[in-house]
Amino acid sequence: MKAITIIKRLSVACMAMLLLGSKAVAQDENLVLHYTFDNVSGTSVSDASASGVSAKLVSPAKVEKMGKYSVLNLGAGSGYLDMTSAAGAVVKNLSDFTVSAYYLVDSDASLSGNGYFLWCFSSVAANTQTSGVFSAYRLNAQRFATSPKGWGSEVGIEKGAEATKGTWQNVTYVQSGTTGKLYVDGTLIGTQTGMPVLSSIFTTAPAYNWIGRPPFSGDNYLKNTMVADFRVYNIAVSAEVLDSLAGGAESYNYEYRYGTAGDPSKLKAKKEECEAYLAQITATEYPQGAIDELQDQINIAGSYLASGNASQVLLDECLAAMTSALANLKAVKGKTLWAESDFAGGDRG
């Protein structure tokens, strides 16, 4: 069902990405930082905007291919992208501005506790309650905030819940004058008046400009997360650009699931095991619902194997679901009804 939904919505995503790729969105000329991750030399990541501000990969962060896209993988340690003080020289001059990025947090990653910043522009490496100038977005609360003097003076917008995991999303923050608006996948999260203006609060260029590293001592780095197409504009972008950015997430999701074919051997072996088990059972000894559940997973596996382009992520998800369905079936042998307590996976849906 997930695969069908992605395919149905892909045409919308393709249209959005075509608009961006063909520069039909005229405001691309206002990009002042743009990390597409297409051009990497060693640890150096090129800036696709006219500013030409190269960033630096800090291990274990790395750039990898995901279908037709190149993406930043922050890894499981303290990896991040250092946009360097040169990016700060660009940010210092911003009044109206927009920051946008695509990201995917692994399904099993933690966002519990302090930190988990997707990006930050900061005058110091470790802000305190009363010192440090910064502007940043963190995923544990989906909060964008700017402060002229430490975290105690923050002004910001937040959803108040951690980011959705296991799917690519787009976040875009737009500021015009002192009014800021935060969007996730094109949906307005909130509006805040009285936002500090970057060109006013940064009296010198912020030196600490990072993707994935927190601007606070002791906070968690953003781990097990991929980031793509990081953009900073020197204007508050139009509704047309905002819609295009939001629509692009579906194309990333498609490439994540189908862009690079994974190794199907484990799924193929499990499918054969499940088929063999079904072939030797006496159907009347099992609840029909449990049999149907396993057969559904076998059918899904078959479609993925036949396609030949399912990613390792998709193959592993299917393998886990089919393994669970087989275990459930074995556990209810001898029963005629399938009680909720018999089902290891929880809600049968």
HELIX and SHEET records of a PDB file:
HELIX    1   1 LYS A    2  GLY A   21  1                                  20    
HELIX    2   2 ALA A   26  ASN A   30  5                                   5    
HELIX    3   3 THR A   84  VAL A   91  1                                   8    
HELIX    4   4 TRP A  151  SER A  153  5                                   3    
HELIX    5   5 LEU A  198  ILE A  201  1                                   4    
HELIX    6   6 ALA A  239  GLY A  247  1                                   9    
HELIX    7   7 ALA A  249  TYR A  258  1                                  10    
HELIX    8   8 SER A  265  GLN A  280  1                                  16    
HELIX    9   9 ALA A  283  GLU A  285  5                                   3    
HELIX   10  10 GLN A  288  SER A  307  1                                  20    
HELIX   11  11 GLN A  312  ALA A  331  1                                  20    
HELIX   12  12 GLU A  340  ASP A  342  5                                   3    
SHEET    1   A 4 LEU A  31  TYR A  35  0                                        
SHEET    2   A 4 THR A 225  TYR A 233 -1                                        
SHEET    3   A 4 TYR A  69  ASN A  73 -1                                        
SHEET    4   A 4 LYS A  62  MET A  66 -1                                        
SHEET    1   B 6 LEU A  31  TYR A  35  0                                        
SHEET    2   B 6 THR A 225  TYR A 233 -1                                        
SHEET    3   B 6 PHE A  97  VAL A 105 -1                                        
SHEET    4   B 6 GLN A 169  SER A 176 -1                                        
SHEET    5   B 6 THR A 179  VAL A 184 -1                                        
SHEET    6   B 6 THR A 187  GLN A 192 -1                                        
SHEET    1   C 9 VAL A  40  SER A  41  0                                        
SHEET    2   C 9 SER A  44  VAL A  45 -1                                        
SHEET    3   C 9 ALA A  55  VAL A  58 -1                                        
SHEET    4   C 9 TYR A  80  ASP A  82 -1                                        
SHEET    5   C 9 TYR A 208  ILE A 211 -1                                        
SHEET    6   C 9 PHE A 117  SER A 122 -1                                        
SHEET    7   C 9 PHE A 134  ARG A 138 -1                                        
SHEET    8   C 9 ARG A 143  SER A 147 -1                                        
SHEET    9   C 9 VAL A 155  GLU A 158 -1                                        
END                                                                             
